[in-house]
């Protein structure tokens, strides 16, 4: 199973809210599902301005995180 999410998190917000190992991001997928995942999976995508893009997040059958890839720049993919 996978979902596509559009995410914008400023660098300041990421540092304040999502830096801890136990931090969880909650958002809505493009198809309307509520999605929660560990914030640390976004670490490879943090740039000087934060995180801004569209991401394909895969989960296994048990709902555990499997993989993430950036599939576009938010609003321009």
Residue, then its C-alpha position, 0 to 999 in steps of 0.5 A: x500500500x502507498x499514499x501520496x502526500x504533499x508536505x511543507x514544513x519550514x526549517x524552524x518548524x521541523x527543528x522545533x516539532x520533529x527533531x526527536x526520534x519519537x516525533x510523528x507527522x500527521x497529514x492527509x494523503x491526496x486521496x483523503x486518508x489521514x496518515x501518520x508516520x515517523x518524522x525521521x523518514x523525512x530527514x533526507x529531504x530537509x533542505x535549508x528552507x525545510x521540506x517542500x514536496x510531494x512524497x510517495x510513502x509505502x507501508x507493508x500489510x501491517x501498516x509499518x513504514x517501508x519506503x519513501x521517495x520524493x515524486x515532485x515539488x509540491x504543486x508542480x509535479 
